[in-house]
Amino acid sequence: MVDIVLETIRAILVGVIIYALVFKNPNKYATTYKGWPFIIYGFTLVFVGMVVDITDNFPQLNKYIIIGDTPYQAFLEKFVGYLFGFIFLALGFWKWIPAIEEVEKSKRKIEKSHNQLQDALDEVQTLKGIFPICSFCKQIRDDKGFWKQVEVYIKDHSGADFSHSICPECAKKHYSDFLPKKK
């Protein structure tokens, strides 16, 4: 009697696993990878083997040949159910696990690229709009009404830094006495 109860509990648990994998799987993407159908077939064949195993505990079923305690029942249970079931499970996991690993690797690459892109976007600040600028000294009035040098305003709003130099025209205009004379 204990044998029947344990075999029934085992079969019910495997049936619940199959039901959960097929109907209640929260990750539907996992079912699209190679190997998933083999996993389902494997669990189903193991389940069939378990159900057939339960029938050998009832001698009155022996007359039905494929159930009860018969050589055909033993073949169905041990060879078709368990052996093929475990072969399908192994084949399914052998194909399914590398596909999942590849997806995880791709997710990590995408996340890394996303983080790099976000870092780059965080560094970029764009100046837009119309800026009130003095016609004479070229200072810009900020949102609070204060006048700032162009360099200070741009640095405050974009993060850019400036280095100063003199263009050739301004050098001629303002420092012509210090420039070498052309011959």
Secondary structure, 3 states (H helix, E strand, C coil): CHHHHHHHHHHHHHHHHHHHHHHCCCCHHHHHCCCHHHHHHHHHHHHHHHHHHHHCCCHHHHHHCCCCCCHHHHHHHHHHHHHHHHHHHHHHHHHHHHHHHHHHHHHHHHHHHHHHHHHHHHHCCCCCCCCCECCCCCCEECCCCCEECHHHHHHHHHCCCCCCCCCHHHHHHHHHHHCCCCC
